[in-house]
Amino acid sequence: MSRPAPLPLLRADCASCFALCCVALPFAASADFAADKPAGRPCAQLRDDFRCGIHERLRPAGYAGCTVYDCFGAGQRVSQHTFGGRDWREDPATARAMFAAFPVVRQLHELLWYLTEALTLRPAAPLHGEVRRALEATERLAAGTPEELRATEVAGHRDEVSALLLRVSERVRAGLPGRRRNHRGADLIGARLKGAELRGANLRGARLIAADLRSARLSLADLIGADLRDARLHGADLRDALFLTQAQLNAARGDGATRLPEGLSRPAHWPAG
């Protein structure tokens, strides 16, 4: 099963964004961020040209959270389209509205990513008409004006799309023989799952933080929303895993033997072997 190449609109282009993730979002001092930062205040590492002053050493500097964040292209859309290229520094009147629009568009773009993948899953072909309509509706919302975005009920729309994606997932996974595990929303923090047979498993929203998934078989497992922070994926088979994102891989640990879905890249911090 081949995964589609990410649409340019859904791939982050930081050079076309006014560093919205570094300003609009809050940070809490933790293992992921070295310092607190309230929403709407620029990160102390942000330079005047909207570049990160420590981009090449984010992890050793204590900002691992930045390396696993993905806006799915929402940053450049809000910067260049929703607000027509107006820089919030040069046009401060736009700042509050821009910072409010960004997280809304980010959620909608994440849904667009999943819906785009769903259209490539042949076993779910009977649902593709519904998927296309959901994709078009999501795109209309994401293309809204700042006022329309502020009024968007993202949670309700997300619930509707999530229900549809679950039906897609169930159709795709139904083709696998044998028992398919249901770990939806499960607390699997630190779980010992080395070599586990998890093909076709429902792992939606599962907390797999620091779980040992070495050599686990995860083909066609539904990983939408699964928390893979520090999960050990060395030698794991993730080929054809459903709704896996680059951000999830970036948050995990793996190696050269980890088998990945087509279209996703091996994170730079993973060892080659």
Disulfide bonds with the S-S distance in Angstrom:
none
